[in-house]
Amino acid sequence: MSFPLLTATAALPAIGAIATAAVPAARRTAAKWLALVVSLATLTLAGIVFARFEPGGDRYQLTESHTWIKDFGVRYELGVDGIGVALLALTALLIPFVILAGWHDADPLETNSSRWRPTQGFFALILMVEAMVILSFVATDVFLFYILFEAMLIPMYFLIGGFGDRAHSGSDENAAAQRSYAAVKFLLYNLAGGLIMLAAVIGLYVVAGSFSLSEIAEARANGSLDMATSTERWLFLGFFFAFAVKAPLWPLHTWLPNAMGEATTPVAVLITAVVDKVGTFAMLRFCLQLFPEASKWATPVILVLALISIVYGALLAVGQRDIKRLIAYASISHFGFIVLGIFAMTSQGQSGATLYMVNHGLSTAALMLVAGFLITRRGSRLISDYGGVQKVAPVLAGTFLIGGLATLSLPGLAPFVSEFLVLVGAFSAYPVVGIIATVGIVLAALYVLVLYQRTMTGPVREGIGGMPDLKVRELAVALPLIALLIFLGVFPQPLTEVVNPAVQHTMHDVQKKDPQPEVEAAK
């Protein structure tokens, strides 16, 4: 039997999480280094997975299949396609930066705290989330995916509620109450989506007699699976609702600004750059593959919701006074673009949506983590408390600017390629939708440039004059992300050649072809 590479890639951070949690209370630094080493080792395994994946090969590669719950037909079944391998690599890449950025975020405030282990718990929870997200990107059994989809909520709940942002304005009691509210809201929204999905998962098994994606696809291909139209639509809605909450798509998005605002900055990155990608990924893998006719039936409504997310999120970002909440609303707008690309049902749109997931993860991580360094120095998330930062901390201001320019999809940076493909794909199939979506680009330029102007330019405000520039650890976080944004902005081929074959499989699932341009015959 070949080496179970996918299992090893997910098992390593899970084992590392247990080991990190077991580090003695007084050895907080050792726990940090252990978590960092485990995350780098996981990145190495993810790199091997990416290198071994053959874009022109089978749809699912490096497959593993073992009986799990025999009586219910549940299998431990894994396989990675081009979309999954890109997001697996993104997850493994970002976690070391999240750990480095949060190096001191869970240190106890009390000097005599050897009895407590908040630092160990913080980094162990991050590694456990990584393990579950990686497995969710490679799970090809619907029930296994559902278990992971729900289980990752538990460590995220404790990360949000137990390790809040120390730059919170107001009393400690008020900060704890808002943290608790954000964590409970996150959990309830996602649990509600998960429970509805569970009903749909059970319904799918009743209809198809299997949880295996490959078996269901084979049954559909040979005509042995005859799913009634109304049944397929109800099952699609059950799956899509859960994924729309996780994504997050308007109007199921309201948990995100609270969660990102109250969490520590690295955890906020973990939410929007890693965990939320499971929702949009699942729309491609499960909604379109399992319910192709229902996906086409729901497309008009979903496109409207995506457009609302794009414009609504951008408008609210323009009016924000809190830096972290501004980035949260910007992410809602960006997720609208991703959903738009998926349901435009064109190869350009879906390739752009997949690239958008990767590039949004990189750009949001760069912007949010540098913003976190800024907030830590000043002790405030309010935009009005800043001004003139570029005069005293030019490197911090420069990295913040590049992260912001990537967020607004400036040509030459990675998100531009993906946003361009999404808009081209949307416009070729639905011209009016493509035109309306471009409003989000204009608004993105507005909120990013206004944010930079108010925080970085102008006279140096009180409390800013002695602000130090980025330190070595912080540069080790920011510079590689910026380098990747530039590299993938001018040379996206390493991603596109992996993603495009998987997109063609998805297009075949829904039996859609790219619309042909209308060319008038020469007179």
Secondary structure by P-SEA (a helix, b strand, c coil): cccaaaaaaaaaaaaaaaaaaaccccaaaaaaaaaaaaaaaaaaaaaaaaaaccccccccccbbbbbccccccccbbbbbcaaaaaaaaaaaaaaaaaaaaacccccccccccccccaaaaaaaaaaaaaaaaaaaaccccaaaaaaaaaaaaaaaaaaaaccccccccccaaaaaaaaaaaaaaaaaaaaaaaaaaaaaaaaaaaacccccaaaaaaaaaaccccccaaaaaaaaaaaaaaaaaaaccccccaaaaaaaaaccaaaaaaacccccaaaaaaaacccccccaaaaaaaaaaaaaaaaaaaaaaaaaaaacccaaaaaaaaaaaaaaaaaaaaacccaaaaaaaaaaaaaaaaaaaaaaaaaaaaaaaacccccccccccccccaaaaaaaaaaaaaaaccccccaaaaaaaaaaaaaaccaaaaaaaaaaaaaaaaaaaaaaaacccccccccccccccccaaaaaacaaaaaaaaaaaccccccccccaaaaaaaaaaaccccccccccccc
